[in-house]
């Protein structure tokens, strides 16, 4: 019995078991956050767009047995909404972050700066040359109203 208690203690204190327990607790709490987001933000938004999304009253009866298929439809819709929210707000951003880290990019690297320079056909080239000396690159140039020109510039890695 003493050996079993020692083995059990070793099993419970293994890093994998503790990490798994923490993951389950966090996932449960996060599930509550996602459920609240869906119930209080997404579902009312859908109701505002397409009417009340509630199928709970749909049912049929056979030989006195009531089949509430509307509740099943509600559960499927809720599952799909939760899955979409988790996918777009958690999985996709996490995968993008992971891809940046794997490619050797520094996720904390500064984001590029953008600027717009506007001027006439005579003054804009001089302004762009001055900006180029500071490391700015021209991304696009367009003509605005009254013949003025606008240039979009970027500084840093894109």
C-alpha positions in Angstrom: 0.0 0.0 0.0 2.9 2.3 0.8 4.3 1.7 -2.7 1.0 2.5 -4.3 0.7 5.8 -2.4 4.2 6.7 -3.5 3.5 5.8 -7.1 0.2 7.8 -7.0 2.0 10.8 -5.6 4.6 10.6 -8.3 1.9 10.3 -11.0 -0.1 13.3 -9.7 3.0 15.5 -9.4 4.2 14.7 -12.8 4.5 17.9 -14.9 2.1 16.6 -17.6 -0.7 15.9 -15.1 -0.4 19.3 -13.5 -0.2 21.1 -16.9 -3.3 19.1 -18.0 -5.2 20.1 -14.9 -4.3 23.7 -15.4 -5.3 23.5 -19.0 -8.7 22.0 -18.1 -9.4 24.7 -15.5 -8.4 27.5 -17.9 -10.4 25.9 -20.7 -13.5 25.7 -18.5 -13.2 29.4 -17.5 -12.5 30.4 -21.1 -15.6 28.3 -22.2 -17.7 30.5 -19.9 -16.2 33.6 -21.4 -16.9 32.4 -25.0 -20.5 31.3 -24.0 -21.2 34.7 -22.5 -19.8 36.4 -25.6 -22.0 34.3 -27.9 -25.1 34.6 -25.7 -24.8 38.4 -25.0 -23.1 39.7 -28.2 -23.3 37.3 -31.2 -26.9 36.0 -30.6 -28.5 39.4 -30.1 -26.6 40.6 -33.2 -28.1 37.7 -35.2 -31.5 38.5 -33.8 -31.2 42.1 -34.8 -30.2 41.1 -38.3 -32.6 38.2 -39.0 -35.2 38.0 -36.3 -35.2 36.0 -33.1 -33.0 32.9 -33.6 -34.9 30.6 -31.3 -36.2 27.3 -32.5 -37.0 25.9 -29.1 -40.8 25.7 -29.7 -40.4 23.4 -32.7 -41.5 19.9 -31.9 -43.7 17.0 -33.1 -45.4 14.1 -31.3 -45.8 10.5 -32.2 -48.0 8.3 -30.0 -47.9 10.8 -27.2 -44.1 11.1 -27.2 -42.9 14.7 -27.8 -39.8 15.2 -29.9 -38.3 18.7 -29.4 -36.1 19.0 -32.4 -36.0 22.7 -32.1 -33.9 22.4 -29.0 -31.5 20.3 -31.0 -31.4 22.9 -33.8 -30.6 25.6 -31.1 -27.8 23.5 -29.7 -26.3 22.9 -33.2 -26.5 26.7 -34.0 -24.9 27.6 -30.6 -22.1 25.0 -31.2 -21.4 26.4 -34.7 -21.4 30.0 -33.4 -19.0 29.1 -30.5 -16.8 27.1 -32.9 -16.6 30.1 -35.3 -15.9 32.6 -32.5 -13.1 30.3 -31.1 -11.7 29.7 -34.6 -11.6 33.4 -35.6 -10.7 34.9 -32.2 -8.3 32.3 -30.9 -7.1 29.7 -33.4 -6.4 31.9 -36.4 -4.5 34.6 -34.4 -2.6 31.9 -32.5 -1.6 30.1 -35.7 -0.4 33.4 -37.3 1.6 34.1 -34.2 3.1 30.6 -34.2 3.9 30.9 -37.9 5.8 34.2 -37.3 7.8 32.7 -34.5 8.6 29.6 -36.6 9.8 31.7 -39.5 12.2 33.5 -37.1 10.3 36.7 -37.1 10.4 38.6 -33.9 6.7 38.9 -32.8 7.7 42.0 -30.8 9.3 43.7 -33.8 8.1 47.2 -34.4 5.3 47.5 -37.0 6.1 49.6 -40.0 5.2 53.3 -40.1 3.0 54.7 -42.8 2.7 58.3 -43.9 1.0 60.3 -46.7 2.8 63.2 -48.4 0.7 65.6 -50.5 1.9 68.3 -52.9 2.0 69.6 -56.4 3.8 68.0 -59.3 6.7 70.4 -58.6 7.0 70.1 -54.8 6.2 66.5 -54.2 9.4 65.0 -55.7 11.6 67.1 -53.4 9.5 66.1 -50.4 9.8 62.4 -51.4 13.5 62.7 -51.9 13.9 64.1 -48.4 11.8 61.3 -46.9 13.8 58.7 -48.9 17.0 60.0 -47.2 15.3 59.0 -43.8 14.5 55.5 -45.0 11.0 56.0 -46.3 9.8 54.1 -49.4 7.0 55.2 -51.8 4.2 52.6 -51.9 1.8 54.4 -54.3 1.2 57.8 -55.8 -2.2 59.1 -56.9 -3.7 62.3 -58.3 -6.3 64.1 -56.2 -8.7 66.8 -56.9 -7.3 70.0 -58.4 -4.2 68.2 -59.7 -2.6 67.7 -56.3 -0.6 64.5 -55.9 -0.6 62.2 -52.8 2.1 59.6 -52.1 1.8 56.8 -49.5 5.1 56.0 -47.8 6.3 53.2 -45.6 9.2 53.0 -43.2 10.3 49.6 -41.9 9.7 46.1 -42.9 6.3 45.3 -44.4 
